[in-house]
Amino acid sequence: MKVLIIGSGDFKAPDDLSQRLVIACDGGLDHCAANGIRPDKILGDFDSVSEKSLEYFKDIPKTVYPTKKDMTDIELGMELAFELGAEDITITGALSGTRLDHTLCNIQLLLKCLERGINARLINRTNRIELIDKNRSLCLENEGKYVSLLPITQSVEGITLTGFEYPLENYTLNKGTSLCVSNKIDKNFAKITIKKGILSVIVSED
């Protein structure tokens, strides 16, 4: 099952929206109202959503959490997706347009999906972020102007890039360097594989 989680930040709908179960988290409900999306699940502490949107979707049952809680609304949405048996998760409204600490946290939350073998990504209008490890390679098809690689673990070993302007073979990337920022897809098809560690892949169109 494919799941779309919508937060309150910069919004972009995936191309296959009609094939996804939609979870609206708090202010993400405003994006649903503005874009004609009917969510299947609504949750959050509802401290950032408009009363107009709450009224518009009043027929959909909501799970209400206290403002003082141990998880953000996005993480609560991810946990619900896990419970529902999600195999693929797209999260929008969780990058730009949110606080910087929330943005960084949301990137790290992708680890929970990687650990479960769930394909997941964060998207906004111009960027997509995914995490990969030795068990998951990533194939790209002319999808963005720039591709940047940033280690999540202290180092990432055995990085091999094919189809890029700047290819790599069996390279070790450590934290604290900009070497793998702003690479470009050189062919119609590009691939990223690693042997050890966890790597974030950022595809940018701006």
VENWOLIN-V36557 format. One record per run of one state. SS is the DSSP state (a for helix, b for strand, c for the rest). FROM is the first residue (numbers start at 0). TO is the last residue. If there is no record, write none. Layout:
# VENWOLIN-V36557
SS_FROM_TO, SS_FROM_TO
This chain:
# VENWOLIN-V36557
c_0_0, b_1_5, c_6_15, a_16_18, c_19_19, b_20_24, c_25_26, a_27_34, c_35_39, b_40_43, c_44_49, a_50_55, c_56_60, b_61_63, c_64_71, a_72_82, c_83_86, b_87_91, c_92_98, a_99_114, c_115_117, b_118_122, c_123_125, b_126_131, c_132_136, b_137_139, c_140_144, b_145_150, c_151_153, b_154_161, c_162_162, b_163_163, c_164_166, b_167_173, c_174_181, b_182_182, c_183_183, b_184_184, c_185_188, b_189_192, c_193_194, b_195_195, c_196_197, b_198_203, c_204_205
